[in-house]
Amino acid sequence: MEILLLILAVGVPIALSGIRVAKEYHRSVVFRMGRVHSTRGPGLYYQIPLIESGTMLDIRTQTVSIEQQETITKDSVTVKVNAVFWYRIADPQDAIVRVADYRQAVYQVAQTTLRNVIGQHALDEVLKERDKINDMVEVIVDQATAPWGVKVEMVEMRDVEIPAVMQRAMAREAEAVREKRARLIKAEAEQESSLKLAEAAQLISQNPAALELRRMQMISEVGAENNTTTIIMLPSEFMHLAKSITETLDSNKKKE
């Protein structure tokens, strides 16, 4: 009787110790006598004491920041880049069995791949085509980590720091581009203006009186300025026309 009670006193706690509970986002890779047996969870499951052992894994998406690192672009410009990548465990058994530390392995692959991809692109491409570079890094890292049961979901470059000398050179280049654009716009405006003047000259040449009226308008505009002395030279035909108009008006007054 005492032996039975001893067995129960020792066996029941040991048997109950095998009860496990895994959360919705946890999976347990169970080893039986040193060999992978199964993946268990979520919820309640049983692990045979002294025979089975388990390693709990979080299958939620993990966020990892790649520390800033120096790398050289294709056009030999030294830049400092940091990035963020997101990954999750797709196969818990492979993540435990095929690699000693999947976290460190994924980080090192992402860091090396980012440096290599940037080295294949010029500085302008790194600055303007971030989405393209992010996609390339994501594909390469995902292919490398797939045998480890890890799925890379996204890679995003966060900051690209370039040398101060290169920043000043890019600023001068941007200023030159803006100046070029301004000169082109001014040239186009002058071209349109010359076309309009040519059309106006053609219309005025068909009516000499219109030319004289335009000249008088210009004289009035010049005379509007203070302290301005204007010397007017009028053609004789214009004076004869004005004289005839004056004589006609005087004769009409006399008749009245």
Secondary structure, 3 states (H helix, E strand, C coil): CHHHHHHHHHHHHHHHCCEEEECCCEEEEEEECCEEEEEECCEEEECCCCCEEEEEEECCCEEEEEEEEEEECCCCCEEEEEEEEEEEECCHHHHHHCCCCHHHHHHHHHHHHHHHHHHCCCHHHHHHCHHHHHHHHHHHHHHHHHHHCEEEEEEEEEEEECCHHHHHHHHHHHHHHHHHHHHHHHHHHHHHHHHHHHHHHHHHHCCHHHHHHHHHHHHHHHHCCCCCCCCCCCCHHHHHHHHHHHHHHHHHHHHC
